[in-house]
Each structure stands twice: as C-alpha cells, then as structure tokens.
C-alpha cells in the first residue's frame, strides 16, 4: 500500500494519549511508548483501549483508522476517519451493479468459486475433489445468493471435516462455531478472520467503493460492512486455515495459548501475541504477481482486490477474485 | 528508507526538536531517533527541522540506509528495545 507507514497492533490493554502532536501508548506495566504518528497507517486493537477526543482528532488529521477486536476475538467495530477517496460515480456504478440481478449473481458466483478453490488448495486437494464437483454444479444451478451461500456452506462443512483429520485432537473444530467459539480451533479461526476483516476494511477504504453495498452477503445486514465480508471471504483460507495447519504442524500452538471453558474457548494473552505476530509476518510475505510483474505483499493483495472490484464497477472489466496461484 | 537521526542543539531548543522528531521517528535515546520514512516524509521532516533549529549553532545528523534495508542493531548495556509495531 501507498506509504511507508505501518499497522500497529495493540495486544495488551492500554490507553492512547496525544502527546507532542503524536501518540503515546500507556500500559499498566512498563514505561509509556511514543509512536510517531506519521508512521501509523492504521491500528488494530486486540484488547481494551482507552482513547479520548483529542486523540481521535489527531488520528483523523492523519487519516488513521482504528479497528477493535473484542475480548472474545471477533470483530467489534472500527473508528473510521472521514472518507478521503470519494467518488459518487463509482458508488452509483457499484449500486447499479448490485441491483442488477444477473451481474451481481455473477460476481457472487465468482467469489464462492474462488473461495472454494483457495480452501481446497490449502486444506487438501484430493479429498476435496468430490465436494468441489458438487459445489461447481450447485453454483451453476443457483439462482439466488441464498442458494449460493447454502452451497458454500455445504462445501465449507466438508472442508472443515477434512481439516480436522490433519489437526491434533485438541485443536479439532468439530464443526464451525462462533460467538463464542466452542473450542480452541474455532477460537483461532475466528481470531484470524477478525483480523483479516479489519485489514480488508482498511484496504477498501482506500478506494471509493461503498462498504455497505455487497454482492454475495446480504446488503440488508445492519452494522456490518457487507462488502468487506464479500471480499475478505477469498482471503480467509490463505490466512486462517493455512496458518492453523502450519502452527499445528510445527507444534507451535500449545493448549496454554488458549483459555478453554465448557463449550467456549478464547485465546490467552500469549496466544493472542503469537497469532498477531504470525499474521503480521504473513501479511508482509511477498509473492511475484503474474500480471503486475513485480513482487507484491499479501497485504497489498487485499488492496488490489478492492481495486479490481472498482474497475469492474467503472469499466466493466470482468472481476476475477483472488485465487492462490502458487 | 531507514533513518537514524542524532541531534545536538542548544538546551533551550531541545524540547522543540524532541517534539518534532517524535512525530516522525521512534525515540531510542535522549537525542537519538530511528525509524522508516518515505522520501517525501524525510523531505517534509527536514523542512520542519530547519524551521526549529538555529542553523549557525545547532547540528542534526541524519543517517539513511538504502531503501529496503535496515541497519543491524546491536544493543550494549541498557538500551531501549528496537521499535516494534506490536505493543
């Protein structure tokens, strides 16, 4: 993404203060840390954070968004600065596209298909052959977005069942559950998905797209940026499922990283730090982009995805959602 | 590019230059700052520094490292930990 600025991750509860036209992070233990405000692209707060009006006005001046994850690890909301890239033309085109049954269904189909390809690529190609074939048939038959979501759900369920076979007992999902996640595996996936959702929201805010007008997820859902859900969908397997398998395979995830209760699990403080660090490093991984012909960080892929959809709206170039090509 | 800034100014101007540096870089020692800046940010930073200091008396040293690299950092004795983005 454009500037040299970075995302800051707050993994302990703290207070953000404004000091010397910059930011000062105060934590209950340890000395306060000053962070240069020009170095901040956005902030992801994984724990309770206090801030006040003067901080908010400084953040606004520097166009810094703050994303909040709740104590249980799901996305809790964002403090968004005023829109900077505004283009009514794009929004009108986007709404037109969303209102057009055939066009929006085509985009929704592409998203579901690409997500499935990514899931299959990450989890297991061979065992997911059949579910994939079933999914492709139902995508072709689907005439509403509800049917598409249903077909995706079925595929996802078989993928999670396959995923379970590759995880140690204590990390198994036993079916996806959220709010609250029922076990450690689910807590992990929810947490990473929450982070990806937040990153996607930041990326879309760099384009003029309206975050509430979606193609696959219901536009009617309140208080949720449905478009973010749409676009984040294809990236979730690249981070959540893939990192879960990797960390489990390397034995890096330990039961101590979770706080498990009856029918409920969440990450402990060390677990949260581990995951944030892993995701942060993963976002910085670069890959040779096929059409751009240069190295691109995973983080930038999210932005490119949003740009691609902007193009689809304005110029009608076919929208090809991200697929893991390596 | 990665930047290390060291300043030596008249005591009465120290506070002002400290405040300014804090907006752009991480404070690692009393008069030493480090961090990554884009070329545009560095230019703006320079202009703002020159407005604060007395050009005939104060000195500000800036070490830059080629884009994409950062200097190896050795910590001897009590040192502020390297700046991090996970807090």
Contacts between the chains, C-beta under 8 A, distances in Angstrom:
chain1	res1	chain2	res2	distance
A	3	B	38	5.8
A	3	B	41	7.9
A	4	B	36	5.2
A	4	B	37	6.2
A	4	B	38	4.1
A	4	B	41	6.8
A	6	B	36	7.7
A	6	B	85	4.9
A	7	B	85	6.5
A	8	B	85	5.1
A	8	B	86	7.9
A	8	B	87	6.6
A	9	B	85	6.2
A	9	B	86	4.7
A	9	B	87	6.9
A	10	B	87	5.3
A	11	B	86	6.1
A	11	B	87	6.8
A	12	B	87	7.1
A	14	B	87	7.1
A	19	B	22	7.6
A	20	B	18	7.5
A	20	B	19	3.9
A	20	B	22	4.9
A	20	B	23	7.0
A	21	B	19	7.0
A	21	B	22	7.9
A	21	B	23	5.5
A	22	B	19	7.9
A	22	B	22	4.6
A	22	B	23	4.6
A	25	B	87	5.6
A	27	B	87	7.6
A	33	B	87	6.2
A	34	B	22	5.3
A	34	B	26	7.3
A	34	B	27	5.4
A	35	B	26	7.2
A	35	B	87	7.8
A	36	B	22	6.3
A	36	B	23	5.7
A	36	B	24	5.1
A	36	B	25	5.3
A	36	B	26	6.3
A	36	B	35	6.0
A	37	B	23	5.6
A	38	B	23	5.9
A	38	B	24	5.2
A	38	B	37	7.8
A	38	B	41	5.9
A	39	B	24	7.3
A	39	B	25	7.7
A	39	B	26	7.8
A	39	B	35	5.9
A	39	B	36	6.9
A	273	B	86	7.0
A	276	B	86	5.9
A	277	B	86	6.0
A	280	B	85	7.1
A	280	B	86	6.6
